[in-house]
Amino acid sequence: MERSPQEPYATRAAVFKALGHPVRLLMVDALAKGELCVCDLTRLAGLDVSTVSKHLAVLREAAVVDSRKEGANVFYRLTLSCVPGFISCVDAHIKQAALAQMALLA
């Protein structure tokens, strides 16, 4: 079966879509510092366990995070190690664009 030339882009788009929510970015940022349980992520996000679990399922489906169960707790870790660097790059770009905009207004 021949692969579509768009297939790799669809797979990449799925990862970007998974990262495309503020709550998921918050969780990814926290997981970049180390493994956390759902209870920690729930507290961090200020959301109920059900909502946090749905966000984590999106990230897990895109292979951004992985989980392991320990007793009654589920722990998550970041598996896509390039995400923190990408987020730093985006933050630097946003800062640079804001500074350029401020210079234009001055």
N, CA and C of each residue as an Amber inpcrd file, in Angstrom:
protein
   318
   0.8370000  -1.1800000   0.0000000   0.0000000   0.0000000   0.0000000
   0.8840000   1.2460000   0.0000000   0.6150000   2.1470000  -0.8760000
   1.4130000   3.3600000  -1.0130000   0.9890000   4.3950000   0.0270000
   1.9690000   5.0080000   0.6530000   1.6990000   6.0520000   1.6470000
   1.3910000   7.3660000   0.9550000   0.4890000   8.0880000   1.5310000
   0.1620000   9.4180000   1.0300000   1.3100000  10.3610000   1.3840000
   1.6440000  11.2980000   0.5020000   2.6980000  12.2590000   0.8410000
   2.2960000  13.1720000   2.0020000   1.0150000  13.1950000   2.3240000
   0.5320000  14.0350000   3.4220000   0.5910000  13.3230000   4.7760000
   0.8100000  12.0260000   4.7590000   0.7590000  11.2360000   5.9980000
   1.6860000  11.7520000   7.1000000   2.9560000  12.0320000   6.8040000
   3.8180000  12.5410000   7.8840000   3.3160000  13.8730000   8.4490000
   2.7130000  14.6770000   7.6030000   2.2040000  15.9660000   8.0570000
   0.9800000  15.7900000   8.9430000   0.1680000  14.8020000   8.6420000
  -1.0060000  14.5200000   9.4710000  -0.5690000  14.0640000  10.8600000
   0.4760000  13.2550000  10.9090000   0.9860000  12.7820000  12.1950000
   1.5570000  13.9490000  12.9980000   2.3100000  14.8060000  12.3460000
   2.8410000  15.9920000  13.0220000   1.7140000  16.8980000  13.5020000
   0.7090000  17.0620000  12.6640000  -0.4210000  17.9230000  13.0230000
  -1.1350000  17.3980000  14.2670000  -1.1940000  16.0830000  14.4300000
  -1.8210000  15.4970000  15.6170000  -1.0690000  15.8900000  16.8820000
   0.2500000  15.9320000  16.8090000   1.0500000  16.3540000  17.9670000
   0.8010000  17.8340000  18.2520000   0.8240000  18.6680000  17.2150000
   0.5780000  20.0950000  17.4190000  -0.8280000  20.3330000  17.9570000
  -1.7980000  19.5730000  17.4830000  -3.1730000  19.7030000  17.9730000
  -3.2380000  19.3490000  19.4550000  -2.5280000  18.2860000  19.8440000
  -2.5050000  17.8890000  21.2540000  -1.8920000  18.9800000  22.1240000
  -0.9210000  19.6920000  21.5980000  -0.2760000  20.7730000  22.3480000
  -1.0670000  22.0810000  22.2630000  -2.0920000  22.1150000  21.4410000
  -2.8070000  23.3460000  21.1510000  -3.8800000  23.7420000  22.1410000
  -3.6450000  23.5380000  23.4190000  -4.5990000  23.9680000  24.4410000
  -3.8090000  24.4820000  25.6470000  -4.2060000  25.6240000  26.2130000
  -3.4470000  26.1950000  27.3320000  -3.2600000  25.2400000  28.5110000
  -4.2860000  24.4880000  28.8640000  -4.1660000  23.5570000  29.9920000
  -3.1600000  22.4560000  29.6830000  -3.1910000  21.9480000  28.4700000
  -2.2350000  20.8940000  28.1110000  -0.8100000  21.4380000  28.0800000
  -0.6370000  22.6730000  27.6130000   0.6990000  23.2880000  27.6440000
   1.1800000  23.4770000  29.0770000   0.2820000  23.8690000  29.9710000
   0.6190000  24.0120000  31.3870000   1.1010000  22.6750000  31.9470000
   0.3800000  21.6040000  31.6300000   0.7560000  20.2830000  32.1360000
   2.0780000  19.8120000  31.5350000   2.2710000  20.0420000  30.2400000
   3.5260000  19.6520000  29.5890000   4.6980000  20.4100000  30.2110000
   4.4960000  21.6840000  30.4740000   5.5370000  22.4970000  31.1140000
   5.9030000  21.9100000  32.4810000   4.9070000  21.5210000  33.2500000
   5.1580000  20.9290000  34.5680000   5.8390000  19.5720000  34.4370000
   5.4000000  18.7710000  33.4760000   5.9840000  17.4350000  33.2880000
   7.4110000  17.5020000  32.7520000   7.7790000  18.6130000  32.1530000
   9.1570000  18.7860000  31.6870000  10.1280000  18.8030000  32.8670000
   9.6190000  19.1170000  34.0400000  10.4570000  19.1620000  35.2460000
  10.5150000  17.8110000  35.9530000   9.6330000  16.8820000  35.5350000
   9.6410000  15.5600000  36.1500000   8.2610000  14.9430000  36.2040000
   8.2410000  13.6860000  36.5570000   7.0120000  12.9120000  36.6250000
   6.0740000  13.4660000  37.7020000   4.7680000  13.4770000  37.4000000
   3.7590000  13.9470000  38.3410000   2.5570000  13.0230000  38.3150000
   1.8670000  12.9390000  39.4440000   0.6430000  12.1540000  39.4810000
  -0.5300000  13.0270000  39.0370000  -1.6210000  12.3710000  38.6830000
  -2.8120000  13.0890000  38.2420000  -3.2580000  14.0710000  39.3210000
  -3.1310000  13.6890000  40.5900000  -3.5440000  14.5810000  41.6840000
  -2.7390000  15.8840000  41.6600000  -1.4390000  15.8120000  41.3700000
  -0.6080000  17.0210000  41.2690000  -1.0480000  17.8850000  40.0920000
  -1.3040000  17.2480000  38.9530000  -1.7160000  17.9880000  37.7590000
  -3.0960000  18.6030000  37.9400000  -3.9670000  17.9200000  38.6710000
  -5.3010000  18.4510000  38.9610000  -5.1900000  19.7140000  39.8030000
  -4.3630000  19.6580000  40.8240000  -4.1330000  20.8270000  41.6870000
  -3.5210000  21.9740000  40.8830000  -2.5380000  21.6650000  40.0760000
  -1.8470000  22.6660000  39.2650000  -2.8040000  23.3670000  38.3080000
  -3.6350000  22.6010000  37.6270000  -4.5460000  23.1580000  36.6280000
  -5.7900000  23.7820000  37.2550000  -6.0900000  23.4200000  38.4920000
  -7.2890000  23.9360000  39.1420000  -8.5660000  23.3850000  38.5240000
  -8.4790000  22.1520000  38.0300000  -9.6170000  21.5160000  37.3640000
  -9.9310000  20.1900000  38.0530000 -11.0870000  19.6180000  37.7290000
 -11.4420000  18.3320000  38.3100000 -10.6590000  17.2040000  37.6300000
 -10.6220000  16.0720000  38.2930000  -9.8520000  14.9240000  37.8220000
 -10.3180000  14.4720000  36.4410000 -11.6100000  14.4890000  36.2040000
 -12.1520000  14.0480000  34.9170000 -11.6330000  14.9000000  33.7620000
 -11.6380000  16.2100000  33.9410000 -11.1720000  17.1250000  32.8950000
  -9.6810000  16.9510000  32.6480000  -8.9100000  16.8620000  33.7210000
  -7.4640000  16.6700000  33.6000000  -7.1690000  15.3390000  32.9040000
  -7.9040000  14.3030000  33.2580000  -7.7040000  12.9970000  32.6330000
  -7.9820000  13.0440000  31.1350000  -8.9920000  13.7940000  30.7340000
  -9.2950000  13.9340000  29.3010000  -8.1550000  14.6450000  28.5720000
  -7.6150000  15.6950000  29.1760000  -6.4770000  16.3930000  28.5660000
  -5.2680000  15.4620000  28.4700000  -5.0160000  14.6940000  29.5200000
  -3.8900000  13.7640000  29.5050000  -4.0760000  12.6700000  28.4640000
  -5.3090000  12.2520000  28.2510000  -5.5810000  11.2410000  27.2230000
  -5.2280000  11.7650000  25.8370000  -5.5070000  13.0390000  25.5800000
  -5.1550000  13.6490000  24.2930000  -3.6370000  13.6490000  24.1220000
  -2.9260000  14.0360000  25.1650000  -1.4600000  14.0630000  25.1140000
  -0.8850000  12.6510000  24.9700000  -1.4780000  11.7010000  25.6430000
  -1.0100000  10.3080000  25.5560000  -1.2610000   9.7340000  24.1580000
  -2.4160000  10.0360000  23.5890000  -2.7610000   9.5490000  22.2460000
  -1.7600000  10.0570000  21.2060000  -1.2570000  11.2760000  21.4020000
  -0.2800000  11.8590000  20.4800000   1.1550000  11.4830000  20.8510000
   1.3080000  10.6280000  21.8490000   2.6190000  10.1530000  22.3270000
   3.4920000  11.2820000  22.8640000   2.8520000  12.3040000  23.4170000
   3.5950000  13.4020000  24.0440000   3.9540000  13.0110000  25.4780000
   3.0610000  12.2680000  26.1290000   3.2870000  11.7990000  27.4940000
   3.0300000  10.3040000  27.5640000   3.4970000   9.7100000  28.6420000
   3.2440000   8.3030000  28.9230000   2.8430000   8.2160000  30.3930000
   2.2120000   7.1190000  30.7610000   1.7480000   6.9840000  32.1440000
   2.1420000   5.6300000  32.7130000   2.1150000   5.5890000  34.0290000
   2.3130000   4.3290000  34.7440000   1.4470000   4.3780000  35.9960000
   0.9680000   3.2340000  36.3830000   0.1000000   3.1430000  37.5490000
   0.9020000   2.6230000  38.7250000   0.7030000   3.2540000  39.8590000
   1.3480000   2.8280000  41.1000000   0.2900000   2.8520000  42.1890000
  -0.2160000   1.6880000  42.5360000  -1.3180000   1.6160000  43.4950000
  -2.5450000   2.2970000  42.9020000  -3.1000000   3.2340000  43.6510000
  -4.2850000   3.9670000  43.1910000  -3.9110000   5.1860000  42.3530000
  -2.6360000   5.5150000  42.2940000  -2.1940000   6.7190000  41.5850000
  -1.7040000   6.4110000  40.1750000  -1.9450000   7.3610000  39.2670000
  -1.4060000   7.2820000  37.9160000  -0.4200000   8.4260000  37.7600000
   0.7900000   8.0950000  37.3400000   1.8520000   9.0680000  37.1650000
   2.1190000   9.2810000  35.6770000   2.3750000  10.5250000  35.3180000
   2.6490000  10.8860000  33.9270000   4.0490000  11.4490000  33.8080000
   4.6420000  11.2000000  32.6360000   5.9570000  11.7680000  32.3330000
   5.9570000  12.2080000  30.8710000   6.7650000  13.1860000  30.5860000
   6.9130000  13.6990000  29.2320000   7.7790000  12.7380000  28.4350000
   7.2990000  12.3130000  27.2720000   8.0780000  11.4000000  26.4350000
   8.6190000  12.0850000  25.1870000   8.0460000  13.1980000  24.8310000
   8.5060000  13.9490000  23.6560000   9.4780000  15.0170000  24.1610000
  10.7340000  14.6350000  24.2520000  11.7370000  15.4620000  24.9440000
  12.0380000  16.7910000  24.2640000  11.6600000  16.9450000  23.0080000
  11.9490000  18.1970000  22.3090000  10.9370000  19.2930000  22.6200000
   9.8350000  18.9620000  23.2840000   8.7810000  19.9460000  23.5350000
   9.2660000  21.1350000  24.3670000   9.9950000  20.9380000  25.4670000
  10.4420000  22.1110000  26.2310000  11.2870000  23.0780000  25.3950000
  12.1610000  22.5520000  24.5540000  12.9670000  23.4150000  23.6840000
  12.1050000  24.1640000  22.6910000  11.1040000  23.4860000  22.1450000
  10.1900000  24.1220000  21.2070000   9.4090000  25.2370000  21.9070000
   8.9280000  24.9600000  23.1150000   8.1910000  25.9740000  23.8730000
   9.0930000  27.1670000  24.1660000  10.3450000  26.9320000  24.5160000
  11.2910000  28.0320000  24.7530000  11.4870000  28.8610000  23.4930000
  11.5690000  28.2030000  22.3580000  11.7110000  28.8870000  21.0770000
  10.4880000  29.7670000  20.8080000   9.2990000  29.2230000  21.0410000
   8.0600000  29.9830000  20.8410000   8.0200000  31.1790000  21.7930000
   8.3850000  30.9640000  23.0600000   8.4010000  32.0590000  24.0410000
   9.3570000  33.1700000  23.6150000  10.5370000  32.7970000  23.1180000
  11.5080000  33.7930000  22.6590000  10.9610000  34.5740000  21.4740000
  10.2850000  33.8830000  20.5740000   9.6820000  34.5540000  19.4160000
   8.5900000  35.5330000  19.8520000   7.7510000  35.1130000  20.7890000
   6.6770000  35.9790000  21.2960000   7.2750000  37.2180000  21.9550000
   8.3180000  37.0320000  22.7470000   8.9690000  38.1620000  23.4160000
   9.5740000  39.1170000  22.3910000  10.2480000  38.5660000  21.3910000
  10.8690000  39.3940000  20.3500000   9.8100000  40.1780000  19.5750000
   8.7000000  39.5330000  19.2540000   7.6230000  40.2050000  18.5220000
   7.0050000  41.3160000  19.3660000   6.8520000  41.0680000  20.6690000
   6.3030000  42.0900000  21.5600000   7.2420000  43.2840000  21.6640000
   8.5340000  43.0270000  21.7650000   9.5090000  44.1150000  21.8350000
   9.5120000  44.9210000  20.5450000   9.4120000  44.2540000  19.4130000
   9.3530000  44.9600000  18.1250000   8.1120000  45.8170000  18.0430000
   6.9900000  45.3050000  18.5180000   5.7380000  46.0490000  18.5120000
   5.8430000  47.2680000  19.4270000   6.4550000  47.1180000  20.5880000
   6.6380000  48.2430000  21.5170000   7.5410000  49.3030000  20.8980000
   8.5600000  48.8820000  20.1720000   9.4710000  49.8290000  19.5190000
   8.7250000  50.6240000  18.4530000   7.8260000  49.9920000  17.7460000
   7.0410000  50.6890000  16.7380000   6.1010000  51.7160000  17.3580000
   5.5940000  51.3890000  18.5310000   4.6610000  52.3050000  19.2010000
   5.3660000  53.4710000  19.8810000   6.6580000  53.3130000  20.1590000
   7.4090000  54.3510000  20.8800000   7.7590000  55.5360000  20.0160000
